[in-house]
Amino acid sequence: MSVTIGTQSRPLRVAIIGSGPSGFYAAESLLKNDTIVAEIDMFEYLPTPFGLVRAGVAPDHQQIKSVAKIYDKIASMENFRFWGNVQFGSDLSREELLDTFDAIIYAIGAQSDRSMGVSGEDKKGSHSATEFVAWYNGHPDYKDAQFDLSQEKVAIVGMGNVALDIARVLALTPDEIAKTDIPHHVQEQLKASKVREINLIARRGPLQAAFTNTGTKEIPDLEGAVAIVDPEELMLENNTAQTLTDSGDKKMVQNFQFLESISSNEIDPSKRVIRFMFRKSPQEIVGGDSVTGITMVTNELFTDDEGRIHHTMTEDLETLDCGLVFRSVGYKVRPVDGIQYDAKRGTVANVEGRVIDADSGETVRGEYVVGWAKRGASGVIGTNKPDSIATVEKLLEDLPQWSGDELVKPQAQTIKELLDGKNIHYVPFEDWKIIEKIEHEEGKAREKPREKFVTIHEMISVIKSEKLD
Ligand SMILES: Cc1cc2nc3c(=O)[nH]c(=O)nc-3n(C[C@H](O)[C@H](O)[C@H](O)COP(=O)(O)OP(=O)(O)OC[C@H]3O[C@@H](n4cnc5c(N)ncnc54)[C@H](O)[C@@H]3O)c2cc1C
């Protein structure tokens, strides 16, 4: 008997790995498609869904985090199942999933950070943005991370929105912190922080800064901090001044206006300082066991024949005293067993969302990738929607080739049987809702949006005890 996949009697079975924005948009695109019937099983490493919406987006940006309501709706659609607390690569293997599903979509994000490639990066006090962001957002893996906030001077290398998020979080007053969903133990440490000076370091000029209005808009209103930039930093080389005039680039113009608006600010000894520094490349993180400073070389900018801006290093070196360094210079996919990895791009190896063999370049049948794992760490939450739709279109283009009796999967074991057999305590979406309810209740008692659970053990315990009640 020949079978057509994607019908009511034989739905298309898709496993999505990861429950961040890209995973949910891929699920939505399949479930809302009128031409096929699909069943989605979404596997998430944590008991909690939503990826960086929960564990990355800054805690003073609650409005942005409310995008999760859209994902709630997707999760409530027929034919959608969520399996939290299940790690692909260890709890479930690629082979097990390929035995059960017609296709796998990897939506695993880009969870590992890039290094600066300078000496001293391993000193105490030198951290990746990933660690700090995950800590202040209550990611269970980073609950016990240590940051020496008794230091007065901090350097943040990078000038994108993540770097600005870190600068803002370090600059929040206790009152401002109290309004966020920063976990209690982190709030206490931030409140006791001795940080006074936060230096943001970019290798190119003010026109090339990667941040957007999202990162800067609250900075002028911070109660306990003043942002400054040396006006000389904003004196543009001829070619880059021309870039601004010619650009029509809204982000570039907005960024420059923001920097101009803070260029007349003066240091206020009663407040923290956020300093924007341009045209500097780190050369070394200095100190003994612990960081005492960062040595940087001054860069000059030039434009190539195609109008692209580059930098070249001069011989001017300076060392900025600081006891903490955060690098925010990019993310890459953390390689997982069974996933084809493109080491150069730091992504799952793919062409337009179809996974390819990293060595041969041949398309791997039935495997796809979306989001940051597909294109690298670029774009805002909304960017992931068209990106996931584009990958699903490729999957649906391939679907006719899979129909036929020899490809019918026996489904000898259901996922539930498979996970139960391995003693894995998976968390379905309704159980995540229990976690969320308690987090909101705890938050209400403390007059904050939520009080996050920061260990998997606590999350599983609360589910069990609520179910007993
Ligand atoms: C610090 C930071 C702040 C940001 N702030 C904003 C903002 O304010 N506004 C905005 O629009 N965008 C923001 N972004 C960008 C936005 O978060 C991303 O565009 C988006 O989250 C990417 O979605 P994704 O689904 O590809 O990956 P992710 O959101 O990273 O989701 C990946 C998911 O996969 C899971 N996973 C990974 N490996 C496995 C595995 N082996 N098994 C099972 N599950 C796995 C992870 O636990 C995670 O839940 C921010 C990004 C960062 C890093």
The ligand as an SDF file (V2000), in Angstrom:
LIG
                    3D

 53 58  0  0  0  0  0  0  0  0999 V2000
   21.3040   38.5250   25.5170 C   0  0  0  0  0  0  0  0  0  0  0  0
   20.3140   38.6180   24.3810 C   0  0  0  0  0  0  0  0  0  0  0  0
   19.3250   39.5890   24.4160 C   0  0  0  0  0  0  0  0  0  0  0  0
   18.4130   39.6730   23.3670 C   0  0  0  0  0  0  0  0  0  0  0  0
   17.4640   40.6530   23.4240 N   0  0  0  0  0  0  0  0  0  0  0  0
   16.5630   40.7570   22.4200 C   0  0  0  0  0  0  0  0  0  0  0  0
   15.5530   41.7660   22.4790 C   0  0  0  0  0  0  0  0  0  0  0  0
   15.4850   42.5610   23.4310 O   0  0  0  0  0  0  0  0  0  0  0  0
   14.6610   41.8250   21.4350 N   0  0  0  0  0  0  0  0  0  0  0  0
   14.7160   40.9610   20.3750 C   0  0  0  0  0  0  0  0  0  0  0  0
   13.8720   41.0460   19.4660 O   0  0  0  0  0  0  0  0  0  0  0  0
   15.6810   40.0040   20.2970 N   0  0  0  0  0  0  0  0  0  0  0  0
   16.5880   39.8810   21.2900 C   0  0  0  0  0  0  0  0  0  0  0  0
   17.5620   38.9230   21.2200 N   0  0  0  0  0  0  0  0  0  0  0  0
   17.5830   38.0160   20.0470 C   0  0  0  0  0  0  0  0  0  0  0  0
   16.5790   36.8540   20.2030 C   0  0  0  0  0  0  0  0  0  0  0  0
   16.6430   36.3570   21.5130 O   0  0  0  0  0  0  0  0  0  0  0  0
   16.8930   35.7540   19.1650 C   0  0  0  0  0  0  0  0  0  0  0  0
   16.6170   36.2970   17.8670 O   0  0  0  0  0  0  0  0  0  0  0  0
   16.0710   34.5020   19.3290 C   0  0  0  0  0  0  0  0  0  0  0  0
   15.9690   34.0710   20.6600 O   0  0  0  0  0  0  0  0  0  0  0  0
   16.6670   33.3410   18.5020 C   0  0  0  0  0  0  0  0  0  0  0  0
   15.7630   32.2790   18.5820 O   0  0  0  0  0  0  0  0  0  0  0  0
   16.1940   30.7650   18.3970 P   0  0  0  0  0  0  0  0  0  0  0  0
   14.9240   29.9850   18.5010 O   0  0  0  0  0  0  0  0  0  0  0  0
   16.9970   30.5900   17.1720 O   0  0  0  0  0  0  0  0  0  0  0  0
   17.1730   30.4200   19.6190 O   0  0  0  0  0  0  0  0  0  0  0  0
   16.9890   30.4300   21.1870 P   0  0  0  0  0  0  0  0  0  0  0  0
   16.0620   31.4960   21.6240 O   0  0  0  0  0  0  0  0  0  0  0  0
   18.3640   30.4380   21.7390 O   0  0  0  0  0  0  0  0  0  0  0  0
   16.3050   29.0170   21.5370 O   0  0  0  0  0  0  0  0  0  0  0  0
   17.0130   27.8130   21.4500 C   0  0  0  0  0  0  0  0  0  0  0  0
   16.3810   26.7940   22.3850 C   0  0  0  0  0  0  0  0  0  0  0  0
   16.9220   25.4930   22.0960 O   0  0  0  0  0  0  0  0  0  0  0  0
   17.1370   24.8070   23.3140 C   0  0  0  0  0  0  0  0  0  0  0  0
   18.1650   23.7850   23.0840 N   0  0  0  0  0  0  0  0  0  0  0  0
   19.4640   23.9840   22.7670 C   0  0  0  0  0  0  0  0  0  0  0  0
   20.1040   22.8150   22.6420 N   0  0  0  0  0  0  0  0  0  0  0  0
   19.1830   21.8410   22.8800 C   0  0  0  0  0  0  0  0  0  0  0  0
   19.2380   20.4150   22.9070 C   0  0  0  0  0  0  0  0  0  0  0  0
   20.3740   19.7460   22.6580 N   0  0  0  0  0  0  0  0  0  0  0  0
   18.1050   19.7170   23.2060 N   0  0  0  0  0  0  0  0  0  0  0  0
   16.9280   20.3820   23.4660 C   0  0  0  0  0  0  0  0  0  0  0  0
   16.8350   21.7220   23.4560 N   0  0  0  0  0  0  0  0  0  0  0  0
   17.9430   22.4570   23.1490 C   0  0  0  0  0  0  0  0  0  0  0  0
   17.5800   25.8910   24.2820 C   0  0  0  0  0  0  0  0  0  0  0  0
   17.4490   25.5070   25.6370 O   0  0  0  0  0  0  0  0  0  0  0  0
   16.6550   27.0380   23.8660 C   0  0  0  0  0  0  0  0  0  0  0  0
   15.4530   27.0040   24.6020 O   0  0  0  0  0  0  0  0  0  0  0  0
   18.4950   38.7890   22.2540 C   0  0  0  0  0  0  0  0  0  0  0  0
   19.5060   37.8270   22.2190 C   0  0  0  0  0  0  0  0  0  0  0  0
   20.4090   37.7410   23.2770 C   0  0  0  0  0  0  0  0  0  0  0  0
   21.5050   36.7070   23.2260 C   0  0  0  0  0  0  0  0  0  0  0  0
  1  2  1  0
  2  3  1  0
  2 52  2  0
  3  4  2  0
  4  5  1  0
  4 50  1  0
  5  6  2  0
  6  7  1  0
  6 13  1  0
  7  8  2  0
  7  9  1  0
  9 10  1  0
 10 11  2  0
 10 12  1  0
 12 13  2  0
 13 14  1  0
 14 15  1  0
 14 50  1  0
 15 16  1  0
 16 17  1  0
 16 18  1  0
 18 19  1  0
 18 20  1  0
 20 21  1  0
 20 22  1  0
 22 23  1  0
 23 24  1  0
 24 25  2  0
 24 26  1  0
 24 27  1  0
 27 28  1  0
 28 29  2  0
 28 30  1  0
 28 31  1  0
 31 32  1  0
 32 33  1  0
 33 34  1  0
 33 48  1  0
 34 35  1  0
 35 36  1  0
 35 46  1  0
 36 37  1  0
 36 45  1  0
 37 38  2  0
 38 39  1  0
 39 40  1  0
 39 45  2  0
 40 41  1  0
 40 42  2  0
 42 43  1  0
 43 44  2  0
 44 45  1  0
 46 47  1  0
 46 48  1  0
 48 49  1  0
 50 51  2  0
 51 52  1  0
 52 53  1  0
M  END
$$$$
